[in-house]
Each structure stands twice: as C-alpha cells, then as structure tokens.
Amino acid sequence: MILVADASALIALATCDSLVLLDAIFGNVLVPDAVYAEVTESDKPQSNRLRSYLQGKVRVVDMQHFVYLDAFADLGETQAMLLYKRVLRRI
C-alpha cells in the first residue's frame, strides 16, 4: 500500500518517535517536495529526524499546469493531493 503523507502527521509521528509505524503499516511512504521543504526547515521541531527519514521518499510535483480550486489548502496539501492522484493512475 502507498501512503502520501502531509506535514502534520509526519511532525506528530516524529515527535512520538513513531515514524517507523508508517513503513510497517503502509510499506511505501511518499511526500511531495513542498511537504519535505515544510517539515525540514531548520527552525522546525524534528526537522533533522524528518530529513533523515524522508530520504528517497520525496517526489517532485509539477505545478506548472495546475489551477488552484481550493482556497483553503496550502501548497503542501495541494501537492499531496496531486501526488496521490498521480499514484492512483499508476495502480
């Protein structure tokens, strides 16, 4: 199973030292580049732990031809939804 993760869940699990649960439950964890940038900012708690954990799990999401339809989703959330949709098309 594939999980496309957003920042809040990653930060919460890193804080509880439980990121390994994601791999155990889902097997394949992916994050869009905007989420990676958000959780690895140097001033963010757990940024070093998340930088290490997310190695090889980051995917670039092309936003060039995307039109924002949801004024409430931030860039990371939007990219996560687009990445999830892209993953579903491959299954």
Secondary structure, DSSP 8 states (H G I E B T S, - for coil): -EEE--HHHHHHHHHTT-THHHHHHHSEEEEEHHHHHHHT-TTSTTHHHHHHHTTTTEE----TT-----TT--HHHHHHHHHHHHHHHH-
